[in-house]
């Protein structure tokens, strides 16, 4: 397994042309590192789609006899320091998206990609951490915008009841549900008054707490992008800041996934209600 990881690093960092010079990760100056760095997720999409990008212009300016093809561009969108991505999966993935007859491209307007944004907030005057999951929404007039699609915060989760016997007894209807008054005040045991299969609607709680001015934004701590729009695959893209060419927004995880696996991923990893 160790040999596989070593080969992955070499494959992702050095393109497979005969000279091995175009994407070689030898010592580089600031200008070269800047040119190779994937500076924004938009640039990630452009390189993936083999569009005319800064890196292609930079290489052409240095050596107009060298042509950077799409396979090379996609290889170098992987985090070369990864110890989890398998070489075989990388080649299988590139083969599937780089099919000459039906190449797969990414678009900002794709439905199935998400931004997972870890934020620090103040909740009831205490600093906390929550995760927002955003997606692009297209408007009727052709415009688009990012919208908050899901929220994950442990302080929004209803705790287990302190007294599991607290409940509305099965003959409550005989007293016209007078016991409901207790359910409204028994805050420590509210979970006992809810269905066994109750699922938290954290997005609604998020809205309520903002409207009641109990929750305020501090700053974004980290961002990852989760791309589920490619048939058979899930990509995670994260930002790696380091003084080398293999830096910026790179693929940190590659998972083979069918439709059911993607639905599970949205529920378990992105905490979305399906």
C-alpha distance (Angstrom), angle and dihedral (degrees) to the residues before:
residue distance angle dihedral
X1 . . .
X2 3.80 . .
X3 3.81 89.8 .
X4 3.81 89.4 52.9
X5 3.79 91.1 54.8
X6 3.80 92.0 48.1
X7 3.79 91.0 50.8
X8 3.80 90.0 48.8
X9 3.78 91.9 55.9
X10 3.81 91.0 49.7
X11 3.80 93.2 46.0
X12 3.78 94.6 48.4
X13 3.77 95.6 45.3
X14 3.79 101.3 42.5
X15 3.79 120.5 49.6
X16 3.75 117.9 -134.9
X17 3.79 100.1 -114.0
X18 3.77 116.3 124.1
X19 3.78 95.9 -107.6
X20 3.80 94.5 46.7
X21 3.80 88.2 -152.8
X22 3.79 106.3 111.9
X23 3.79 98.6 71.4
X24 3.79 99.0 17.1
X25 3.81 110.7 144.9
X26 3.77 96.2 -138.5
X27 3.79 120.9 136.3
X28 3.79 110.0 -56.1
X29 3.77 136.7 -175.0
X30 3.78 125.9 -117.3
X31 3.81 93.9 -95.4
X32 3.80 92.3 52.9
X33 3.80 94.0 46.2
X34 3.81 89.2 49.3
X35 3.81 91.3 51.9
X36 3.82 93.5 50.0
X37 3.81 96.6 42.0
X38 3.82 114.3 101.3
X39 3.77 95.2 -130.3
X40 3.82 101.8 -177.3
X41 3.79 137.9 16.6
X42 3.83 86.6 -113.6
X43 3.81 88.9 60.5
X44 3.81 89.0 48.7
X45 3.82 88.4 57.1
X46 3.82 91.7 46.7
X47 3.81 93.4 51.9
X48 3.79 91.9 44.4
X49 3.82 89.5 52.6
X50 3.82 92.1 46.5
X51 3.79 93.1 -119.8
X52 3.79 123.9 158.5
X53 3.79 100.8 -79.6
X54 3.78 137.8 169.0
X55 3.81 92.4 -96.3
X56 3.82 93.0 53.8
X57 3.81 91.0 48.0
X58 3.80 90.9 47.2
X59 3.81 93.6 51.7
X60 3.82 92.6 44.2
X61 3.81 90.1 51.9
X62 3.80 90.7 53.4
X63 3.80 97.1 41.4
X64 3.80 119.4 6.1
X65 3.81 90.5 -172.4
X66 3.81 92.0 66.7
X67 3.80 119.3 85.0
X68 3.78 119.3 -164.3
X69 3.80 109.8 -148.3
X70 3.79 128.5 -156.8
X71 3.79 95.0 -104.0
X72 3.80 90.3 58.5
X73 3.80 92.2 46.8
X74 3.82 93.0 51.6
X75 3.82 93.4 45.8
X76 3.77 89.1 56.5
X77 3.81 92.6 51.3
X78 3.81 88.5 73.6
X79 3.78 122.2 92.6
X80 3.80 101.1 -105.5
X81 3.83 91.3 -156.3
X82 3.81 94.5 58.7
X83 3.80 117.9 128.0
X84 3.80 94.9 -173.4
X85 3.81 107.3 51.0
X86 3.81 111.7 90.9
X87 3.79 121.7 -135.6
X88 3.80 92.5 -135.2
X89 3.80 91.0 55.5
X90 3.81 90.9 50.0
X91 3.80 92.8 54.4
X92 3.81 92.4 43.4
X93 3.80 90.7 49.6
X94 3.82 94.4 48.8
X95 3.79 90.8 47.6
X96 3.81 91.1 52.7
X97 3.83 96.5 48.4
X98 3.81 96.8 37.1
X99 3.79 96.7 55.4
X100 3.84 104.7 144.5
X101 3.81 91.7 -144.3
X102 3.81 95.2 49.6
X103 3.82 113.0 10.5
X104 3.81 116.7 -170.7
X105 3.80 116.0 -129.7
X106 3.79 132.9 -176.1
X107 3.79 125.8 -126.5
X108 3.77 133.1 -168.6
X109 3.81 86.0 -131.1
X110 3.82 95.3 57.3
X111 3.80 113.5 126.6
X112 3.78 102.1 -140.1
X113 3.79 105.3 58.8
X114 3.79 126.9 94.9
X115 3.78 141.3 -169.5
X116 3.80 113.6 -136.5
X117 3.81 106.9 -157.4
X118 3.79 121.2 -170.7
X119 3.81 109.5 -154.5
X120 3.77 137.4 -177.6
X121 3.80 113.1 -135.1
X122 3.77 140.4 173.0
X123 3.79 111.6 -117.1
X124 3.78 116.4 -177.4
X125 3.83 87.2 -17.5
X126 3.82 93.7 -54.6
X127 3.80 124.1 110.5
X128 3.78 110.6 -115.6
X129 3.80 139.4 164.9
X130 3.78 127.3 -121.3
X131 3.79 135.8 168.3
X132 3.80 123.6 -132.5
X133 3.79 120.9 -162.2
X134 3.79 112.7 -153.5
X135 3.78 132.6 -173.2
X136 3.79 135.9 -177.4
X137 3.80 115.3 -97.9
X138 3.80 121.0 -162.0
X139 3.79 116.1 -143.1
X140 3.81 126.7 -143.0
X141 3.79 91.2 -110.3
X142 3.80 91.1 58.0
X143 3.78 95.2 -101.4
X144 3.80 122.4 122.4
X145 3.78 138.5 -153.3
X146 3.78 141.9 177.7
X147 3.81 113.1 -104.0
X148 3.80 131.6 -170.4
X149 3.78 103.4 -109.1
X150 3.80 101.0 172.4
X151 3.79 143.7 5.1
X152 3.79 131.1 -150.4
X153 3.80 117.6 -170.0
X154 3.80 125.9 146.6
X155 3.81 91.4 -148.0
X156 3.81 89.3 63.3
X157 3.81 92.6 57.6
X158 3.80 116.2 105.6
X159 3.83 107.0 -122.2
X160 3.78 122.4 -128.0
X161 3.78 114.8 -89.7
X162 3.80 117.2 -89.6
X163 3.80 89.3 -146.1
X164 3.84 111.1 38.3
X165 3.82 89.4 -168.3
X166 3.79 92.2 63.7
X167 3.80 106.8 108.8
X168 3.74 148.8 113.3
X169 3.80 102.6 -81.4
X170 3.80 120.0 -127.3
X171 3.82 93.8 -104.6
X172 3.82 94.7 52.8
X173 3.78 89.4 115.0
X174 3.81 87.8 65.2
X175 3.80 89.9 64.9
X176 3.80 94.6 41.1
X177 3.82 89.1 -104.4
X178 3.79 95.7 -66.8
X179 3.81 87.4 159.7
X180 3.79 89.3 73.6
X181 3.80 88.6 84.5
X182 3.82 88.3 66.8
X183 3.80 92.1 49.3
X184 3.81 88.6 58.3
X185 3.82 92.9 54.7
X186 3.82 104.7 30.1
X187 3.81 93.0 88.8
X188 3.82 96.0 162.8
X189 3.79 91.2 57.8
X190 3.80 102.6 35.0
X191 3.81 89.7 119.9
X192 3.82 89.4 67.3
X193 3.79 90.5 61.5
X194 3.81 92.7 56.1
X195 3.83 130.8 79.2
X196 3.82 117.8 -84.4
X197 3.82 89.6 -119.8
X198 3.82 94.5 48.3
X199 3.81 113.0 143.2
X200 3.77 122.8 -158.5
X201 3.77 116.4 -110.6
X202 3.77 95.5 -151.2
X203 3.79 94.3 171.0
X204 3.82 90.3 61.8
X205 3.81 90.5 47.6
X206 3.79 89.5 49.0
X207 3.82 91.0 54.6
X208 3.82 92.3 45.5
X209 3.81 93.8 50.8
X210 3.81 92.0 48.6
X211 3.79 91.9 49.4
X212 3.80 90.3 49.4
X213 3.84 89.1 49.7
X214 3.80 92.6 -122.7
X215 3.81 93.2 118.8
X216 3.80 126.5 55.9
X217 3.80 133.5 173.6
X218 3.82 121.2 -112.7
X219 3.81 106.8 171.4
X220 3.79 147.6 -49.7
X221 3.82 111.6 -91.6
X222 3.82 101.4 -176.5
X223 3.81 142.7 -14.2
X224 3.78 133.3 -150.5
X225 3.79 128.2 178.0
X226 3.79 121.9 -141.5
X227 3.79 115.3 -158.2
X228 3.80 114.6 -163.4
X229 3.80 98.2 156.1
X230 3.81 96.3 93.4
X231 3.80 111.5 91.4
X232 3.81 110.6 -109.9
X233 3.80 97.3 4.5
X234 3.79 145.1 81.9
X235 3.80 120.3 -158.4
X236 3.78 127.4 -165.6
X237 3.80 114.8 -159.5
X238 3.81 121.9 -165.0
X239 3.78 136.5 172.0
X240 3.81 116.2 -106.4
X241 3.78 112.5 -169.8
X242 3.82 110.5 -162.7
X243 3.82 135.8 129.6
X244 3.80 96.9 -101.9
X245 3.79 139.6 84.7
X246 3.79 94.8 -102.5
X247 3.80 93.6 70.0
X248 3.78 143.3 108.0
X249 3.81 124.3 44.7
X250 3.80 105.4 3.8
X251 3.80 137.6 159.7
X252 3.81 106.6 -92.9
X253 3.80 97.2 174.4
X254 3.81 135.4 24.6
X255 3.80 120.2 -169.0
X256 3.78 130.4 179.2
X257 3.80 105.9 -134.9
X258 3.79 138.1 168.6
X259 3.81 123.7 -152.9
X260 3.81 94.1 -82.4
X261 3.81 92.4 48.4
X262 3.79 89.6 51.8
X263 3.80 91.5 51.8
X264 3.81 89.4 51.0
X265 3.80 89.7 48.0
X266 3.79 91.7 54.1
X267 3.79 90.8 50.1
X268 3.81 99.8 41.5
X269 3.81 104.2 31.2
X270 3.78 103.1 26.3
X271 3.83 94.0 31.9
X272 3.80 92.3 -136.2
X273 3.78 124.5 156.9
X274 3.80 108.3 -121.7
